Amino acid sequence: MASPTQRIAAVLGPTLIAVTASEAINLEIWNDVHPTLTYLNGLLFFVGGTVIVTSHNQWRPVSALLVTLAGWLLVLAGSYRLFFPTAPQLAPGPSTYALIALLGAYGVALSFVGFFRH
């Protein structure tokens, strides 16, 4: 039977991979997005992160840390988008694509925890 860490990672990992891949391909959609859409995006991030943090606030072992940290990152990113929906989004460039690649790798690590670590 899968642990809560594995179940959350099995959902969050592939989702993070899909989101980062689609963001890398479609980064220009954020150039002139309406602040309301950014706000709603932040709300989804915040709610998802809050669900993870309140149901899985574990810091050991490393696999649990990865899930909990992802929850807190979602809470922070969601809060930023909720409170600053008119702030400029990341512009295409090497640092943006490096961040996207790092988050994609994080998704691969979470997928490993969710599907292959027993």
N, C-alpha and C positions, 0 to 999 in steps of 0.2 A: 504494500500500500504506500502510495506517495505521501510524503510529508507536506505540510502547508508551504514550506519553502519551495519544494519541487513543483507543486501545483501552480503557485504564483509565477515562478520562473518560467514554467512551460507556456504560460500565456504572455508574460511580459517580454521574454526574449524574442520570439518571432515577431511580436508587435513592434518592438524597437528596431529590429532588422528591416521590416517593411517600411516603417516610417522614415528611417534614415535613408534607405535606398530611394524612396519616392521623393523625399526632400532634396536629395542630391540631384535628381533628374529635373525636378520642378521648382528649383529654388527661386526662380523669378516670379512665382505667383505671390510672393510676399512683398514685392516691390510697392504695389499700390493697393494693398488690402484694406478694407474698411475696418476701423477700430472695433466695431461691434464683433466682427469675425475673430479678431485677435482676442477680444474679451471672452468670447465663447470657447475658443481654443484653450485659454487659460483656465476657464472654469472646468473643462474636462480634465486637464492636467491636474488641477488642484483636487478635484473629487477623487480621481484615480489614485493619486498619491496619498490622500488622507485615508482611503480605504486600506491601502497597503500598510501604512504606518500604524493605524489603529488595530489592525488585525495581525500584524507581523512586525513587531518592534523588537527584533532579536539581533544581537551583534556578534554572536558566535554560533557556529563555525563560520568560515569564510563564505560559504554558499549562502547562509542566512544574512550575512553582512551585505552581500551583493544585492539581495532583494530589498532589505531595509533601506540601504543607501539609495536605491532606485526610487523608492517611495518618497524619501525626503527630497531628492532632486526634482521629482514631479511636483511636490508641494511648493518648492522654491520657484521653479519655472512657472508654475501656474499662478502663484502670487504675483510674480513680476508682471505677467501678462494681464492679470486682473487689475492691478493698480496702475499700470502704465501702458494701456492699450494703444496709445498714440506714439509710443517710443519707436524709433526706427528699428527695423528688423536687421539681422545680420546680412551684410552685403556679400555677394559672391566673391570669393577670394581664397587664397591658400589657408588662412586660419579658419575660415568657416568650413571649408571642406575637410580640414584636419579634425575639427570638432565633430563633424558628421561621421567621419571614419571612426573616431574614438567611440562615439555612441553606438555605431554599428557593431564594433568589436565587443562592446559591453553587452549588446543583444546576443551576440554569438556565445559569450560566456554564460549569460543567463539561460540560453537554450541548452547549453551543455549541462548545466545544473538541473534543468527541468526534465530533460529527456534521457540523459546518459549516466547521471550520477545516482547510484542506488546503494 
